[in-house]
Amino acid sequence: MIIDTIKSKLTNHLFQQNEWLKKDLSKHKSKSILFNVGPIHYALIINESGLPEYRDHIDTYDAEIKLSISSAIELMRGNKKAHIEIKGDIDFATAMSNLLKDVEWDYEDDLSQIIGDIPAYHLVKLGKKVVHSTKKTSFNIADTFTEYWLEEKPLIAKKRLVEQFNSGVDRLRFDVDRLELRLKKL
C-alpha cells in the first residue's frame, strides 16, 4: 500500500536522523512494539543496528502501548496523568516511550535540500510562529469553553464542589455505619 510505503520511508528517515537511539535500544534488538492511538496502529521493530524500523504488520509484539485520542491530546498538552495502557515487556515499552519523546525531526535540513538553506530557515521560523500561535489560540479557546461550561452553563462540575460532595457522602456513610452498630447493640 502507498500509505505504508510513505510511513516506512518517513519513519526510517526520522530514526536515521536520531542515531543516538542506537545506544539505548541496542539491547532490545529484534523486539517489536505496537502503538495504538485510537484507530491508528503503528508497529516498530528494533533492527540489527539498534534503530526502530516501521513495519506494516508483525504477527506478535513484545510490547503494546495503547491510548485514546483524548489521552494523546492530554499528553501533548503536558498532562502526565493521561491514561496509557501498556502490555507485554514493560521495560521495553517504557524505554521506547521515553526515547520517542526526545526524537526530533530535522525538517529544516530536509527542506534546505529542496529549496536552499536561507529560504528553509525563514520558512521554518515562520512555521514555528504559526504553530505556536495556533497552539496558544486553541488552548485559549478550550479554556474559554471550560470556563463557560463551569460558570455560565454549568455542564461541568467544579473540582471543589465534587470534593465537597464526595466528603459529604463519606461522612454520611460513616454516620450510617455508626448508627447500624448502635442498633445492633440494642
C-alpha positions as CSV (number, residue, x, y, z in Angstrom):
1,M,0.0,0.0,0.0
2,I,1.2,3.5,-0.7
3,I,0.4,4.8,2.8
4,D,2.6,2.0,4.3
5,T,5.4,2.9,2.0
6,I,5.3,6.6,2.9
7,K,5.1,5.7,6.6
8,S,8.0,3.4,6.3
9,K,10.2,5.9,4.4
10,L,9.4,8.8,6.8
11,T,9.8,6.7,9.9
12,N,13.1,5.2,8.9
13,H,14.4,8.6,7.8
14,L,13.4,10.1,11.1
15,F,15.1,7.5,13.1
16,Q,18.3,7.7,11.0
17,Q,18.4,11.4,11.9
18,N,18.4,10.3,15.6
19,E,21.3,7.9,15.6
20,W,21.7,8.4,19.4
21,L,18.8,6.0,19.8
22,K,21.2,3.1,19.0
23,K,23.0,3.4,22.3
24,D,19.8,2.8,24.4
25,L,18.0,0.4,22.0
26,S,20.9,-1.9,21.0
27,K,20.0,-4.2,24.0
28,H,16.4,-4.6,22.6
29,K,17.4,-5.8,19.1
30,S,14.6,-7.7,17.2
31,K,12.0,-6.7,19.7
32,S,8.7,-5.2,18.4
33,I,6.2,-2.8,19.7
34,L,2.7,-1.8,18.6
35,F,1.4,1.7,19.3
36,N,-2.4,2.1,19.2
37,V,-3.7,5.6,19.4
38,G,-7.4,5.4,18.8
39,P,-7.9,3.8,15.4
40,I,-4.3,4.4,14.4
41,H,-1.9,1.5,14.6
42,Y,1.9,1.8,14.3
43,A,4.3,-1.1,14.5
44,L,8.0,-0.8,15.1
45,I,10.8,-3.4,15.3
46,I,14.3,-2.7,16.6
47,N,16.6,-3.7,13.7
48,E,20.1,-5.2,14.0
49,S,21.8,-1.7,14.1
50,G,19.6,-0.8,17.1
51,L,17.2,1.7,15.4
52,P,13.4,1.4,15.3
53,E,12.1,0.4,11.9
54,Y,8.5,0.7,10.7
55,R,6.6,-2.5,9.8
56,D,3.1,-2.6,8.3
57,H,2.4,-5.9,10.1
58,I,4.1,-8.1,12.8
59,D,2.5,-11.3,14.0
60,T,3.4,-11.0,17.6
61,Y,4.5,-8.0,19.6
62,D,6.9,-7.9,22.6
63,A,5.1,-4.8,23.9
64,E,2.0,-2.7,23.2
65,I,1.2,0.8,24.1
66,K,-2.5,1.8,23.9
67,L,-4.1,5.2,24.5
68,S,-7.2,7.0,23.3
69,I,-7.0,10.1,21.1
70,S,-8.1,12.3,24.0
71,S,-5.3,10.8,26.1
72,A,-2.8,11.6,23.3
73,I,-4.1,15.2,23.2
74,E,-3.7,15.4,27.0
75,L,-0.1,14.1,26.7
76,M,0.6,16.8,24.1
77,R,-0.8,19.4,26.5
78,G,1.7,18.2,29.1
79,N,-0.7,16.2,31.3
80,K,1.4,13.3,32.6
81,K,-1.6,11.7,34.1
82,A,-3.2,10.7,30.8
83,H,-4.5,7.1,30.7
84,I,-2.0,4.8,28.9
85,E,-2.3,1.1,28.8
86,I,0.9,-1.0,28.5
87,K,1.0,-4.7,27.8
88,G,3.9,-7.1,27.4
89,D,7.5,-6.2,28.1
90,I,7.0,-3.2,30.3
91,D,10.7,-2.3,30.4
92,F,11.0,-2.2,26.6
93,A,7.7,-0.2,26.3
94,T,8.9,2.3,28.9
95,A,12.3,2.6,27.2
96,M,10.7,3.2,23.8
97,S,8.1,5.7,25.1
98,N,10.8,7.7,27.0
99,L,13.1,7.7,24.0
100,L,10.5,8.6,21.5
101,K,9.7,11.8,23.5
102,D,13.2,13.1,22.6
103,V,13.2,12.1,18.9
104,E,13.3,15.2,16.7
105,W,12.8,15.7,13.0
106,D,15.4,18.0,11.4
107,Y,12.9,19.3,8.9
108,E,14.9,22.4,8.3
109,D,17.8,20.3,6.9
110,D,15.4,18.2,4.8
111,L,13.7,21.4,3.5
112,S,17.1,23.0,2.8
113,Q,17.9,20.2,0.4
114,I,14.8,21.1,-1.7
115,I,14.6,25.0,-1.5
116,G,18.0,26.0,-0.1
117,D,19.4,27.0,3.3
118,I,18.1,30.6,3.7
119,P,14.5,30.0,2.4
120,A,14.3,26.9,4.6
121,Y,15.5,28.8,7.7
122,H,12.9,31.5,7.1
123,L,10.1,29.1,6.3
124,V,10.8,27.0,9.4
125,K,10.9,30.2,11.5
126,L,7.5,31.3,10.1
127,G,6.1,27.8,10.6
128,K,7.2,27.8,14.3
129,K,5.4,31.1,14.8
130,V,2.2,29.8,13.2
131,V,2.3,26.6,15.2
132,H,2.9,28.5,18.5
133,S,0.1,31.0,17.9
134,T,-2.3,28.3,16.7
135,K,-1.5,26.2,19.8
136,K,-1.9,29.2,22.1
137,T,-5.2,30.2,20.5
138,S,-6.6,26.6,20.6
139,F,-5.7,26.3,24.3
140,N,-7.3,29.8,25.0
141,I,-10.5,28.6,23.2
142,A,-10.6,25.4,25.2
143,D,-10.1,27.4,28.4
144,T,-12.9,29.8,27.4
145,F,-15.3,26.9,26.8
146,T,-14.3,25.3,30.1
147,E,-15.0,28.5,32.0
148,Y,-18.3,28.9,30.1
149,W,-19.4,25.4,31.0
150,L,-18.3,25.8,34.6
151,E,-19.7,29.3,35.3
152,E,-22.4,30.3,32.7
153,K,-24.0,27.0,31.6
154,P,-22.8,24.5,34.3
155,L,-22.2,21.3,32.3
156,I,-19.0,20.6,34.2
157,A,-18.8,20.4,38.0
158,K,-16.1,22.4,39.7
159,K,-13.5,20.3,41.4
160,R,-14.1,21.9,44.8
161,L,-17.9,21.1,44.6
162,V,-17.2,17.5,43.6
163,E,-14.8,17.1,46.5
164,Q,-17.4,18.6,48.9
165,F,-20.0,16.2,47.6
166,N,-17.6,13.2,48.0
167,S,-16.7,14.2,51.6
168,G,-20.4,14.6,52.4
169,V,-21.1,11.1,51.0
170,D,-18.2,9.7,53.0
171,R,-19.4,11.4,56.2
172,L,-23.0,10.1,55.6
173,R,-21.6,6.6,55.0
174,F,-19.6,6.8,58.3
175,D,-22.7,8.0,60.2
176,V,-24.8,5.2,58.8
177,D,-22.2,2.6,59.8
178,R,-22.1,4.1,63.3
179,L,-25.9,4.0,63.5
180,E,-26.0,0.4,62.4
181,L,-23.5,-0.5,65.2
182,R,-25.7,1.3,67.8
183,L,-28.8,-0.5,66.5
184,K,-27.1,-3.9,66.8
185,K,-26.1,-3.2,70.4
186,L,-29.8,-2.5,71.3
